[in-house]
């Protein structure tokens, strides 16, 4: 395993991502991109699509350079295939940010990118089909995590650390190069994406992160020795992203809402509804992912029994059931009027008889509430209108 080459690639990914993210932020603030008409520049992030491009460029450039210099060992061809597929889905996300694309087209492009990566990895037909399904599923699940400052970067970095540990146990440079570069790149991006976020990942970085993690996990699984329980350990690493997807689908199904329509029903939104802060939400997701990654890595290393890999999924199911009890959809406000019962005629408007000629009109009757009590007039402003003076007589 080329440890020095992998470390150098990770350091390069960290440096490139930090520099590009800082440059994008300054350029966007100076040019006013992402500013509402007549409003001040937003502190929460200026340009989503350019922010995500910094992760893609930083991780992709460092990984490609490291593979060309021999950091991937004999897995350079596989790393090239994974980078090609990740670049395709990143470009898809960038186009989707500018001009939204339909779900069938996006799924077709992701499937094609996953097929390219799997074919260059040299998997068997059955394993290749399962790997393509897994890559598309996890990629889409991570794309849904971009709902709060620091959430995607935190979960992605923790998951990449687990994949790097699993690859290091087998001493393989190829499967370890991409997770190491992605871990460093997400840490560098998190410096600008922590609350209050200056830039955001957007669809480009979220799809790229999910694809790299899913394809790297499939590659590690394919290259794992027979004594490793990779079939039980590696899927556990994506527990948080899959739990968020399951929560969203179950919630929208119960509420009879469109499954593919965006809404405030993710894990981050529900945690915010119970008074968890934005940084606290990222920490909770990071700890959740950290528990799953730790158990999965220990199972892969043979320290824990493979049956213990069921603990994170079972715990996530219980967490999803608890989160479903938190209201996610705001009901329309109720008015103070009551609807008449069916069959009840509407009350006729009261008619006021005209005043006799030569008499002063009667004072207007004060407005009353439905209970019959007079309403209280609003307090005076304390300042007379322009051109009106008070009578001092």
GUGU-57384 format. One record per residue (C-alpha): residue number from 0; z, y, x. Coordinates in steps of 0.05 Angstrom, whole numbers, plus 32768, in hexadecimal, padded with zeros to 4 digits. Last residue first. Layout:
REM GUGU-57384
> NUM, Z, Y, X
...
***
This chain:
REM GUGU-57384
> 392, 81D6, 85E3, 7B34
> 391, 81C4, 85C0, 7B76
> 390, 8186, 859D, 7B5D
> 389, 816C, 8573, 7B97
> 388, 812A, 8581, 7BB9
> 387, 80E7, 855B, 7BB6
> 386, 80AD, 856C, 7BE5
> 385, 80B4, 852C, 7C0E
> 384, 80DE, 84F9, 7BEC
> 383, 8129, 84FE, 7BF1
> 382, 814E, 84D5, 7C26
> 381, 8189, 84A8, 7C17
> 380, 815D, 846B, 7C09
> 379, 817E, 845F, 7BC7
> 378, 819B, 841A, 7BB9
> 377, 8170, 83EA, 7B8F
> 376, 817F, 83E8, 7B44
> 375, 81AF, 83B3, 7B2B
> 374, 8193, 8388, 7AF3
> 373, 81B1, 8389, 7AAF
> 372, 81CE, 8347, 7A96
> 371, 81A9, 831E, 7A60
> 370, 81AA, 82DB, 7A83
> 369, 815F, 82DF, 7A92
> 368, 8170, 831F, 7AB9
> 367, 816A, 8364, 7A9A
> 366, 8141, 83A2, 7AA6
> 365, 8161, 83E1, 7A8C
> 364, 8147, 83FC, 7A48
> 363, 8120, 843B, 7A52
> 362, 8141, 8478, 7A35
> 361, 8129, 848B, 79F0
> 360, 80F0, 84BC, 79E8
> 359, 8102, 8501, 79D1
> 358, 80F6, 8510, 7988
> 357, 80C0, 853D, 796C
> 356, 8095, 8505, 794F
> 355, 80BB, 84C4, 7943
> 354, 80BF, 8492, 797C
> 353, 808E, 8458, 797C
> 352, 80AA, 8413, 796C
> 351, 80B6, 83E7, 79AA
> 350, 8094, 83A3, 79AA
> 349, 80B6, 8367, 79C9
> 348, 8085, 8338, 79EB
> 347, 8080, 82F6, 79C8
> 346, 80A6, 82BA, 79E4
> 345, 8078, 8280, 79F7
> 344, 8079, 8247, 79C5
> 343, 80A0, 8208, 79D9
> 342, 8074, 81CA, 79D6
> 341, 8084, 81B4, 7A1D
> 340, 80C5, 81D6, 7A35
> 339, 80BD, 821B, 7A52
> 338, 80BA, 8222, 7A9E
> 337, 80F5, 8244, 7ABC
> 336, 80F0, 8284, 7AE4
> 335, 8116, 828E, 7B25
> 334, 80DE, 8273, 7B51
> 333, 80E2, 8236, 7B7D
> 332, 80C5, 8238, 7BC3
> 331, 808F, 8205, 7BD5
> 330, 80AB, 81C8, 7BFA
> 329, 80AA, 81C7, 7C46
> 328, 8092, 8186, 7C64
> 327, 80B9, 8166, 7C9C
> 326, 80FB, 8153, 7C7C
> 325, 8127, 812A, 7CAA
> 324, 8130, 80E4, 7C8E
> 323, 80F2, 80CC, 7CB2
> 322, 8116, 80DC, 7CF4
> 321, 8149, 80A4, 7CE6
> 320, 8112, 8071, 7CD9
> 319, 80EE, 8088, 7D18
> 318, 812E, 8080, 7D40
> 317, 8139, 803A, 7D26
> 316, 80F1, 8028, 7D39
> 315, 80FB, 8047, 7D7D
> 314, 8139, 801D, 7D89
> 313, 8113, 7FDE, 7D78
> 312, 80DA, 7FF3, 7DA6
> 311, 810A, 8004, 7DDF
> 310, 8133, 7FC4, 7DD9
> 309, 80F9, 7F93, 7DD4
> 308, 80EF, 7F94, 7E1F
> 307, 8132, 7F71, 7E23
> 306, 810D, 7F30, 7E13
> 305, 80E9, 7F35, 7E55
> 304, 812C, 7F27, 7E79
> 303, 8143, 7F5E, 7EA8
> 302, 813E, 7F63, 7EF4
> 301, 80F8, 7F44, 7EF5
> 300, 80D7, 7F83, 7F10
> 299, 80AD, 7F8A, 7ED1
> 298, 80EC, 7F85, 7EA7
> 297, 810E, 7FBA, 7ED2
> 296, 80D1, 7FE7, 7ECA
> 295, 80D0, 7FDF, 7E7E
> 294, 811A, 7FED, 7E78
> 293, 8115, 802B, 7EA2
> 292, 80D7, 8044, 7E7F
> 291, 80F6, 803B, 7E3A
> 290, 8136, 805F, 7E4E
> 289, 810E, 8097, 7E70
> 288, 80E1, 80A0, 7E34
> 287, 811C, 80AF, 7E07
> 286, 813B, 80DA, 7E3D
> 285, 80FA, 8102, 7E43
> 284, 80F4, 8108, 7DF8
> 283, 813B, 8123, 7DF3
> 282, 812F, 8153, 7E2E
> 281, 80EF, 816E, 7E0E
> 280, 8114, 817A, 7DCD
> 279, 814E, 819B, 7DF1
> 278, 811D, 81CC, 7E11
> 277, 8104, 81DE, 7DCB
> 276, 814A, 81E1, 7DAD
> 275, 8165, 81AC, 7D7E
> 274, 817B, 81CC, 7D3C
> 273, 816E, 8192, 7D0D
> 272, 8129, 81AD, 7CFB
> 271, 8117, 81B2, 7D44
> 270, 8121, 8167, 7D4B
> 269, 80F2, 815C, 7D11
> 268, 80BC, 8187, 7D2F
> 267, 80C1, 8164, 7D73
> 266, 80BD, 811F, 7D54
> 265, 807D, 8131, 7D2F
> 264, 8078, 8149, 7CE6
> 263, 8061, 8191, 7CEC
> 262, 801A, 8182, 7CD6
> 261, 7FD4, 8172, 7CEE
> 260, 7FA7, 814D, 7CBE
> 259, 7F90, 8107, 7CD2
> 258, 7FBD, 80DF, 7CA4
> 257, 7FAF, 810A, 7C67
> 256, 7FF0, 8112, 7C3E
> 255, 800C, 80E1, 7C0C
> 254, 8054, 80F3, 7C21
> 253, 8064, 80AB, 7C34
> 252, 8023, 80A3, 7C5A
> 251, 802D, 80E5, 7C7D
> 250, 8071, 80D0, 7C95
> 249, 805B, 808A, 7CAA
> 248, 8020, 80A5, 7CD2
> 247, 8048, 80DB, 7CF4
> 246, 8082, 80AD, 7D06
> 245, 8053, 8077, 7D20
> 244, 8030, 80A9, 7D4D
> 243, 8073, 80C4, 7D68
> 242, 808B, 807D, 7D75
> 241, 804A, 806D, 7D9B
> 240, 8054, 80A9, 7DC8
> 239, 809D, 8098, 7DD4
> 238, 8093, 804E, 7DE2
> 237, 805A, 8055, 7E15
> 236, 8082, 8034, 7E4E
> 235, 8093, 7FF9, 7E22
> 234, 804B, 7FE1, 7E24
> 233, 8053, 7FD3, 7E6F
> 232, 8090, 7FA5, 7E6D
> 231, 807E, 7F6D, 7E3D
> 230, 8037, 7F5B, 7E54
> 229, 804A, 7F6D, 7E9B
> 228, 807E, 7F36, 7E9F
> 227, 8070, 7F2D, 7EE9
> 226, 806E, 7EE6, 7F05
> 225, 8023, 7EE2, 7EFB
> 224, 8016, 7F1B, 7F2C
> 223, 8001, 7F5E, 7F0D
> 222, 7FB9, 7F75, 7F18
> 221, 7FA4, 7F75, 7ECF
> 220, 7FE6, 7F94, 7EB8
> 219, 7FE2, 7FCA, 7EED
> 218, 7F9B, 7FDB, 7ED6
> 217, 7FB0, 7FDD, 7E8D
> 216, 7FEA, 800B, 7E9E
> 215, 7FBC, 8038, 7EC7
> 214, 7F8C, 803B, 7E8C
> 213, 7FC3, 804F, 7E5C
> 212, 7FE2, 8083, 7E8A
> 211, 7FA0, 80A2, 7E9E
> 210, 7F87, 80A4, 7E57
> 209, 7FC6, 80C3, 7E3B
> 208, 7FC8, 80F9, 7E70
> 207, 7F7E, 810A, 7E68
> 206, 7F84, 810D, 7E1C
> 205, 7FC0, 813C, 7E21
> 204, 7FA0, 8165, 7E59
> 203, 7F61, 8175, 7E31
> 202, 7F80, 8178, 7DEC
> 201, 7FAE, 81B2, 7DFE
> 200, 7FDA, 81B4, 7E3C
> 199, 7FFE, 81F6, 7E2F
> 198, 8007, 8233, 7E5A
> 197, 8040, 8265, 7E62
> 196, 8072, 8238, 7E3E
> 195, 80B5, 8256, 7E2A
> 194, 80CA, 821F, 7E32
> 193, 80AE, 81F3, 7E6A
> 192, 8062, 81F4, 7E71
> 191, 805D, 821D, 7EB0
> 190, 8089, 81F2, 7EDD
> 189, 8074, 81B6, 7EB2
> 188, 802E, 81BC, 7ED0
> 187, 8048, 81AD, 7F15
> 186, 8070, 8172, 7EFB
> 185, 8033, 815A, 7ED4
> 184, 8009, 815C, 7F14
> 183, 803C, 8136, 7F3C
> 182, 8042, 80FE, 7F09
> 181, 7FF6, 80FD, 7F00
> 180, 7FEA, 80F5, 7F4A
> 179, 801D, 80BC, 7F4F
> 178, 8003, 809A, 7F10
> 177, 7FBB, 809E, 7F2B
> 176, 7FCA, 8082, 7F71
> 175, 7FF8, 8048, 7F5E
> 174, 7FC4, 801A, 7F3E
> 173, 7F97, 801F, 7F7C
> 172, 7FCE, 801B, 7FB1
> 171, 7FEB, 7FD8, 7F9E
> 170, 802F, 7FC5, 7FBA
> 169, 8043, 7F9B, 7F7E
> 168, 8085, 7FBF, 7F74
> 167, 8061, 8001, 7F81
> 166, 8035, 7FF7, 7F45
> 165, 8071, 7FEE, 7F17
> 164, 8093, 802C, 7F35
> 163, 8055, 8056, 7F2C
> 162, 804F, 803F, 7EE4
> 161, 8097, 8054, 7ED7
> 160, 808C, 8098, 7EF8
> 159, 804E, 80A3, 7ECE
> 158, 8076, 8097, 7E8F
> 157, 80AA, 80CA, 7EA4
> 156, 8074, 80FD, 7EB5
> 155, 8050, 80F2, 7E73
> 154, 808F, 80FA, 7E4A
> 153, 80A1, 813B, 7E6D
> 152, 805A, 8158, 7E6D
> 151, 804F, 8148, 7E24
> 150, 8090, 8166, 7E0C
> 149, 8093, 81A3, 7E39
> 148, 808A, 81D7, 7E03
> 147, 807F, 81B5, 7DBF
> 146, 8048, 8192, 7D98
> 145, 801D, 8172, 7DCE
> 144, 8035, 812C, 7DBF
> 143, 7FFA, 811B, 7D92
> 142, 7FCA, 8113, 7DCD
> 141, 7FFB, 80E0, 7DE9
> 140, 7FEF, 80B3, 7DAD
> 139, 7FA4, 80BB, 7DB1
> 138, 7FA3, 80A4, 7DF9
> 137, 7FD3, 806B, 7DE9
> 136, 7FA5, 804F, 7DB2
> 135, 7F64, 8059, 7DD9
> 134, 7F80, 8038, 7E17
> 133, 7F9E, 7FFD, 7DF0
> 132, 7F5E, 7FEF, 7DCA
> 131, 7F36, 7FF1, 7E0B
> 130, 7F68, 7FC4, 7E2E
> 129, 7F65, 7F91, 7DF6
> 128, 7F19, 7F8F, 7DFB
> 127, 7F1C, 7F89, 7E47
> 126, 7F4F, 7F51, 7E45
> 125, 7F21, 7F29, 7E18
> 124, 7EE3, 7F39, 7E41
> 123, 7F05, 7F2E, 7E85
> 122, 7F18, 7F6B, 7EAD
> 121, 7EEF, 7F86, 7EE6
> 120, 7F0F, 7FCB, 7EEC
> 119, 7ECA, 7FEC, 7EEA
> 118, 7EC0, 7FCE, 7EA4
> 117, 7F04, 7FE5, 7E8D
> 116, 7EF9, 802E, 7EA2
> 115, 7EB5, 8031, 7E81
> 114, 7ED0, 8011, 7E42
> 113, 7F08, 8043, 7E3F
> 112, 7ED6, 807D, 7E44
> 111, 7EAB, 805F, 7E0D
> 110, 7EE7, 8055, 7DE0
> 109, 7EFD, 809C, 7DEB
> 108, 7EB8, 80B6, 7DDB
> 107, 7EB4, 808D, 7D9B
> 106, 7EFA, 80A2, 7D85
> 105, 7EE8, 80EB, 7D8E
> 104, 7EA7, 80E4, 7D67
> 103, 7EC9, 80BF, 7D2E
> 102, 7F01, 80F4, 7D2B
> 101, 7ED3, 812F, 7D24
> 100, 7ECF, 8166, 7D58
> 99, 7EF2, 81A9, 7D5A
> 98, 7ECB, 81DE, 7D82
> 97, 7EED, 8200, 7DBC
> 96, 7F2A, 81D2, 7DC0
> 95, 7F00, 8195, 7DAF
> 94, 7ED1, 81A5, 7DE9
> 93, 7F0D, 81A5, 7E19
> 92, 7F28, 8165, 7DFB
> 91, 7EE5, 8142, 7E04
> 90, 7EE1, 815B, 7E4B
> 89, 7F25, 813C, 7E58
> 88, 7F0E, 80FB, 7E36
> 87, 7ED2, 80F7, 7E65
> 86, 7EFB, 8109, 7EA3
> 85, 7F2C, 80D2, 7E93
> 84, 7EF3, 809F, 7E8F
> 83, 7ED7, 80B6, 7ED2
> 82, 7F1C, 80B6, 7EF1
> 81, 7F29, 806F, 7EDA
> 80, 7EE6, 8059, 7EF6
> 79, 7EF3, 807A, 7F39
> 78, 7F37, 805B, 7F3D
> 77, 7F18, 8016, 7F32
> 76, 7EE5, 8022, 7F6A
> 75, 7F1B, 8039, 7F9A
> 74, 7F46, 7FFC, 7F8E
> 73, 7F3F, 7FDF, 7FD4
> 72, 7F6E, 8013, 7FF0
> 71, 7F7C, 804B, 7FBF
> 70, 7F90, 807C, 7FF5
> 69, 7F4E, 806F, 801A
> 68, 7F36, 80B6, 8026
> 67, 7F06, 80B3, 7FEA
> 66, 7F3F, 809A, 7FBE
> 65, 7F6B, 80D3, 7FD4
> 64, 7F35, 8107, 7FC7
> 63, 7F27, 80EB, 7F82
> 62, 7F71, 80E9, 7F71
> 61, 7F7E, 8130, 7F8A
> 60, 7F42, 814C, 7F65
> 59, 7F51, 8128, 7F24
> 58, 7F9C, 8139, 7F23
> 57, 7F90, 8183, 7F31
> 56, 7F52, 818B, 7F07
> 55, 7F6D, 8167, 7ECA
> 54, 7FB1, 8188, 7ECF
> 53, 7F93, 81CE, 7ED6
> 52, 7F62, 81C0, 7E9D
> 51, 7F9C, 81BA, 7E6C
> 50, 7FAF, 8202, 7E78
> 49, 7F67, 8218, 7E6F
> 48, 7F64, 81F7, 7E2B
> 47, 7FA6, 8212, 7E12
> 46, 7F9C, 825B, 7E26
> 45, 7FD6, 828C, 7E23
> 44, 8017, 8266, 7E1D
> 43, 8059, 8275, 7DFC
> 42, 8061, 82BB, 7E19
> 41, 802C, 82D7, 7DEA
> 40, 8007, 8315, 7DFF
> 39, 8018, 8351, 7DD2
> 38, 7FF6, 8359, 7D8F
> 37, 7FBF, 8387, 7D75
> 36, 7F8D, 834F, 7D6D
> 35, 7FAF, 830D, 7D81
> 34, 7FAF, 82FE, 7DCB
> 33, 7F92, 82BC, 7DE5
> 32, 7F6A, 82DD, 7E1B
> 31, 7F86, 8322, 7E2D
> 30, 7F60, 8327, 7E6F
> 29, 7F9E, 8333, 7E99
> 28, 7FC8, 82FE, 7E76
> 27, 7F91, 82CA, 7E7A
> 26, 7F85, 82D6, 7EC4
> 25, 7FCF, 82D2, 7ED5
> 24, 7FDA, 8292, 7EAE
> 23, 7F9C, 8271, 7EC9
> 22, 7FB0, 8282, 7F10
> 21, 7FF6, 8266, 7F08
> 20, 7FDA, 8226, 7EEA
> 19, 7FA7, 821F, 7F21
> 18, 7FDB, 8227, 7F58
> 17, 800C, 81F7, 7F38
> 16, 7FD8, 81C3, 7F2A
> 15, 7FB9, 81C6, 7F6F
> 14, 7FFC, 81C0, 7F92
> 13, 8016, 8186, 7F68
> 12, 7FD4, 815F, 7F6D
> 11, 7FD3, 8169, 7FB8
> 10, 801B, 8151, 7FBE
> 9, 8009, 8113, 7F95
> 8, 7FCC, 8105, 7FC0
> 7, 7FF5, 810B, 7FFF
> 6, 802A, 80DC, 7FE4
> 5, 7FF4, 80A9, 7FD1
> 4, 7FD4, 80AD, 8017
> 3, 8018, 80A7, 8039
> 2, 802B, 8069, 8010
> 1, 7FEA, 8043, 801D
> 0, 8000, 8000, 8000
***
